Amino acid sequence: MKNVLKVALGVLTGIGGFLDVGAIATSAEAGAVFGPRLLWVVAFGTLCIIFLVEMAGRLAAVSKHTLADALRERFGWKYFVIPFSCEVVVDLLVLAAEIGGVCLALQFVTGISYRWFAIPVALLLWLLIWLGSFAFVEDATSILGLVTLAFVVGAIKMRPDWHSVAAGFVPSAPAHDGPHYWYIALSIIGAIISPYLIYFYSSGAVEDGWSVKELRVNRVVATIGMGFGSVVAMGVMICAATTLLPAGIGMDDYAQAPLMLSRALGMWGFYLFAAALGVACFGACIEITLELAYLNAQTFGWNWGENVAPKKNARFAAIYTGAVLVAACITIVAGDPLKLTLFTMALTVTVLPLLLLPMIMLMNDRKFLGKHRNGWISNTMGVVIVVTVIVLAIFAIPLQILGG
Amino acid sequence: MDLLLDVLDQQLIDKHGRKSGKVDGIAIELREGKPPRVAYLDMGTDVLARRLSPRLERWLQRWRARIGREVVPFQVPWSKVKKVHLTVDADIDAVKEPGYHIERWLAEHVIGPIPGSQISHEDKQR
């Protein structure tokens, strides 16, 4: 029974963690421009993140090391400083984008410019982390995350052409607008394979005190949780494909984005869209903010833990407090939240190989994992993932210039 | 035991079980006519900077001197190291070590004064 509960919570966390401003924006953009043709990219990205999250959880459960701990220990400070610094910069930008997503949702409902909401949203975010326990923070975002299922309902109610939806799962090259197609494909991968999600998951497994006994739970949670999140992202793409594409509305005009649900669900759809966007982004905000503090604490060996009183791990608390402030300022200064989102997703892809290549090597290390090392399935997938992200990282900048 | 694999960049734990930094460096003592031995674990940002480039370390020290901060090195004598397995456990009290001053300063001046800074949820482990 306890395991069932764990799985249920993990699945909910998956929905909450998977779906963020990046996944919503890139899926919506893809649907608005290319219909359901990029569904295969979501499916492929999901397969990758399922494997990566499972590995991060397994590493934590078996070795009691978080990913950051293990990477620094195995590859040394001189190497780890590179992915670490990149991650801090990328995370601050992604956090700014997520705060922007929450603010945008509030703008839809109130009509007041998103900039005014950045500081209040940041304060609420900080307050939750400051006062809440890890379990509270995790459960609250998970349960609220269920509202994002509105995208699946919306997608079904729009009665899409299921043949073209099915065809979207077959990888294909576009007849026109190649660079833009591949740029969106790359952004989708960047949005789905979020390094923050991987670091956060491994820290969470240690916070929850996982051991070898949790390995099966870990596998189920990774698969079903990420799978569910993926279904919602696909729902977003189909909603956009059936509403924005026929109306000729691109995502540049994001004020029209609520149309994605209001066409199917009326006025309720409008509010559900705002709620889903706001909640998904806010959940992601919490995860990224905590992850920034985890990452710094684990890199430098400070005391850490969301359950410990802030005064008892002051550096940990100072990092998340500072991160929220800095990110809120970036949200205000950067302008257009959507552009910021797409940009940060491409940036994520550029730095992904620095994390994933050593991570796959680590998963084969006897010292950390003993007999729970990667088997041939995980390693095959690992090679596919690493090769893919290296190719994507090389093309990220040129594609951004050509297609962004 | 392999110093580079099992000790360097490992989590240091003090006698109260507190995470007390990572083993940023290892100092080896060369002795005439005898095999070299580990003298102490060398901790702190200076060591981290040195490992990236000696120039970065000098730059860091000059900058520190300019703002008038004295650096007391945080060194853990090898004789205090009790156990090396998954973590490096040493018979020290981290709170009394020089590496702790930033934590203490933040706790007293920045984090501590904010209402709610004492609320703990450590009993709520799932």
Chai-1 contact restraints between the chains, C-beta under 6 A:
chainA,res_idxA,chainB,res_idxB,connection_type,confidence,min_distance_angstrom,max_distance_angstrom,comment,restraint_id
A,R72,B,D9,contact,1.0,0.0,6.0,A-B,restraint_1
A,E73,B,D9,contact,1.0,0.0,6.0,A-B,restraint_2
A,E73,B,Q10,contact,1.0,0.0,6.0,A-B,restraint_3
A,G76,B,D9,contact,1.0,0.0,6.0,A-B,restraint_4
A,W77,B,D9,contact,1.0,0.0,6.0,A-B,restraint_5
A,W77,B,R51,contact,1.0,0.0,6.0,A-B,restraint_6
A,K78,B,R51,contact,1.0,0.0,6.0,A-B,restraint_7
A,W130,B,G116,contact,1.0,0.0,6.0,A-B,restraint_8
A,L131,B,G116,contact,1.0,0.0,6.0,A-B,restraint_9
A,S133,B,H121,contact,1.0,0.0,6.0,A-B,restraint_10
A,S133,B,K124,contact,1.0,0.0,6.0,A-B,restraint_11
A,A135,B,K124,contact,1.0,0.0,6.0,A-B,restraint_12
A,A135,B,R126,contact,1.0,0.0,6.0,A-B,restraint_13
A,D208,B,R126,contact,1.0,0.0,6.0,A-B,restraint_14
A,G301,B,Q11,contact,1.0,0.0,6.0,A-B,restraint_15
A,G301,B,K19,contact,1.0,0.0,6.0,A-B,restraint_16
A,G301,B,G21,contact,1.0,0.0,6.0,A-B,restraint_17
A,G301,B,K22,contact,1.0,0.0,6.0,A-B,restraint_18
A,N303,B,K19,contact,1.0,0.0,6.0,A-B,restraint_19
A,N307,B,H121,contact,1.0,0.0,6.0,A-B,restraint_20
A,N307,B,E122,contact,1.0,0.0,6.0,A-B,restraint_21
A,A309,B,Q118,contact,1.0,0.0,6.0,A-B,restraint_22
A,A309,B,I119,contact,1.0,0.0,6.0,A-B,restraint_23
A,A309,B,S120,contact,1.0,0.0,6.0,A-B,restraint_24
A,P310,B,I111,contact,1.0,0.0,6.0,A-B,restraint_25
A,P310,B,S117,contact,1.0,0.0,6.0,A-B,restraint_26
A,K311,B,A107,contact,1.0,0.0,6.0,A-B,restraint_27
A,K311,B,I111,contact,1.0,0.0,6.0,A-B,restraint_28
A,K311,B,G112,contact,1.0,0.0,6.0,A-B,restraint_29
A,K311,B,S117,contact,1.0,0.0,6.0,A-B,restraint_30
A,K311,B,Q118,contact,1.0,0.0,6.0,A-B,restraint_31
A,A314,B,E103,contact,1.0,0.0,6.0,A-B,restraint_32
A,A314,B,L106,contact,1.0,0.0,6.0,A-B,restraint_33
A,A314,B,A107,contact,1.0,0.0,6.0,A-B,restraint_34
A,A314,B,I111,contact,1.0,0.0,6.0,A-B,restraint_35
A,R315,B,E103,contact,1.0,0.0,6.0,A-B,restraint_36
A,A317,B,I111,contact,1.0,0.0,6.0,A-B,restraint_37
A,A318,B,L106,contact,1.0,0.0,6.0,A-B,restraint_38
